[in-house]
């Protein structure tokens, strides 16, 4: 929980943060309650910083916390914003570099399918259909969560929509999964933590997604649905990976954060089915 974090404050590292906790100062409120009420001077710097932190959290200013926590510790925001305000995003491409122009006027990037999940609703965006709607759709979220997105998903989307296509924080799961011993790609990590994909897409890879898009362009009517389903599960499973990694980090490092009780959202599979139905109906 952010209200139990202090390392985002200037001059406070992990060692001093642990001293706070050891001394019984578990949260921001614990520190602020010791203010000297008879001191007429200005609030000390720590009190000012914590008061500002309260304000930024109330405003949902995830970018402010991301800048101060850094990529390695931004996962600490998860419990405060995983209430429908995190967009779990994954993209598929046609396999070519993002800076190569398209010949069909729907460029300049090579993105083919984008899936976004927020814990309640799943949404699919397709090239030649509604891909242009992504920035507006994302504007309602406070955080963007990806797996290796800093190196892959985000550069592709920035090539198409510009650097400011999303104004909130970006949480790439690579650092936190690596920190708790979950190594390899997303599919390997899913296997390590017990996530099992539906049988019809269980053995698909990113290269299969490239081939499915190519088959779709050649007129194969049976190619698009499995591609969309594959992309959707890449997206929705990010939430479970985040929650597991968050819980493990809190346990391994003995952090006084609340754990996630539910690792997978209720109704996840139904939300995937609805998203597939919605996008296929809209294309007709």
N, C-alpha and C positions, 0 to 999 in steps of 0.2 A: 504494500500500500504506500502511496506517495506520502501520506501524512506521517509515515514512520521512517521516511528517508531523509537524510541530512547531507548526503554527499553532493547534492546539487548546489549546495551553498558554498560561496567562496571561502577558501581556507580550510574546508573540512574534507578529509579523505576517509577512507574506509576504517582506518585505525581509530581516528577520533570519533567517528560515527559509532563504533562498537563501545567506546568509552561512555558515550551518551547512554546507550542501551544498558550497559552494565550498571550505571548509576541510577537506573530507574527512569531515565528520560526517554521513554519509548516513542513518543509522538511529539508533534509540534506543540500540541496543547500542554504537554507536560513541561516543556521548556518555558512557554509563555506564561504559565500560571505563577512562576517564581518572580515575576516582575515586581520591582520595588514600587509600591503604590505611592510612596511618599517622596519619590524622586521626581523633582519638577523638570529635570533636564530632558533632552531629547532621548527617544528610545535607543538603546544600544544597537550596534549593527546587526547582531544576530536576531534580535527581536524585529527589526525592520525587515530583514530578509525573510523571516518566517511569515510575517504579516503579508508581504508581497507574494509569497508562495501560496498562502491561503487564497488570495485574490485571483492569482493565475489559475489555480485549480478550479475555483468557482466559475471562472470564465471559460474553462475547458481549453486553455491555451497550451496545447500539447507541444507546440514548436518551442515555446519558452523552456519547458522542461527537457525536451530533447537536446537542445543546445547545451544545457548545463549537465545533463547526465551522460551524454555521449552515446555512441552506438552500442557500446558494451553493456550499458546499464539501462537503456531505454525500456527494456522489458519490465522494469518496475512500474511503469504506467498501466500495465495490462489490467490489473484487478479494478482499477478506478474507471476504466473506459470500456471494458468488455461487457457493456450493457446495451449494445446496439449502436455504439458510436465508433466501433472499429470496422473498417472495410477490409476484409480478407480478400486479397486480389491475386489472381494468377492469369498470365497470358499465354497464348500459343502463337506461333509465327509460321511463316512459310519456309523457314529454314535459312533465309538469306539475311545478310547483315542489315541493320536498321537504316543505314545511310544510303542504301541502294534505292533509286526511284522506282515507283510502280509504273506500269504501262496502262493501267485502267482508270487513272484519275482519282484513285482513292488512296492517296499517299500523304507524305513521303515514306511512311514507315512500312514495316512488313508484318505488322500484327494482323492475325486472322480472327482470333476469338479471345474474349476477355470475360472472366467470371468473377463476380463480386458477391460475397456472403457477409452478413453482419450478425449472424447468430439467430436470425429470425426469417430473413428473406434472402433468396438467391436471385441473381439477375445475370443475364447473358447479353453480351454485345458482340455483334458480328461485323466483319468487313462487308461492305456493299449494303449494309442494312442500317444499323444504329450505332456504329462505333463512335461517331462524332458526339454522342450524348454523354460520354464518360465523364468529362470534367464537371458538367452540371450535376450529374448523378452523385459524384463523389463529394460535392460541396456540402452535403449534409453530415458528413462524417468528420471526426476529430483526428483519427489516426488511420494510417494505411499500413497493413501488415502483409508482408510477402516472405517468401523463402528464396534467398539469394537475389532478391529484387533489386538491390543496389547495383548489381552487376548485369542483370538481365532485364527484368520487367520494366523497371523505371526508365532506363535509357531508351528502350523502344517507345514508351509512351511519351517521353520528353521529346523525342524526335518528331512525333506527330503533333503533340499539343503544346509544346513549349515547356520551359523549366517550371512554370508555375501552374501546371495542370492540377496540382493538389496543394492546398495551403497548410495542411496539418502536418503532424509528425509522421515520419516513416520508420516503422519497426521492422527491420530485417531479422528474421529468426536465425540466420546463420550464427551470429556470435553467441546467443544464449544456448542454442542446441549444442554447439561445440563445447561450451563451458561445462555443460552437465554430462558430457560424454556421449552424446548422440551424434554420430558421425555419418558421413555419406550424404547422398541426395535425399530428397523428400520421400521417395518410395521406400528407401532402405530404413529411414527413421520411422515411417509408419509401421513397418514390420517389427521394428525393435520395441515399439510401445503398444503393439497389439491392435492396430487399426487394420481392418480387412476391407478392401474395396469390393463392390459388387462383381460377381463372376464375369459378367460380359465385358468389363474393362480392366480386369485385375492385372493382366499382363501387358497392358499398353505402356508405351514410353513416349517421351517427347518426340522421338523420331516417327513413331506411329502417328502422332498428331499431325506432323508435316505431311505424311503420306495420305492421311484421311482428307486433309484440305485439298491436296492435289487431285484426289479422286473426286471430291465434291465439284471442283472446277471442271472436271471432265464430264460431269453429268451423272455421276453415281448417286442416286437418290438415297442409298442406304449408308452413305459416308458421314453425313452431317450430324446425325443424332449421336452416334458413339463418340465423335469428336467433342461435341458439346458436353456430353456426360463426363468424359475424361477430364475436360477442363474444369467442370464444376467440382468434381471431387478433389482436384488439385487445390481448389479454393477453400471448400468447406473443411477439409482436413487440417488446414492451417490453424484453425481455432483450437482443435484438440491438441495439436503439437505445441502451440503456445502455452496452453494450460498445463500440460504435462511438464514442459520445461520449466515453467514458472514454479510449479510445486516442488520439483526436484531441486531447483536452485535455492528455494527458501529452506528446504530441509538440509541440503548439503552444507550450506553456509550458515545454518542456524540463524536465519533472519526472522525477526518478529513480525512477519507478514501473514495475513490470513491466506489460507489455501483455497483453491477452487475445489468445491465438493463434486460438481458435475463436470466431467472432462469432455463429454460430447453433448452438443445441443440436442434437446428433444425435438423430434420432427424434422431432423436433418434430411433424411432420405425423401420424405414427402416434399420438402422445399425444392430439392433437386428436380424431382419429377415435374413439379409445377413450373419451374424455370424453363425446362426443356419444352414443355407443352406451350408455354407463353410465346417463346421465341419462334417456334415452328408455326404456330397459328398466325403470328404477325407476318411471317414471310409469305404466306399463301396469298 
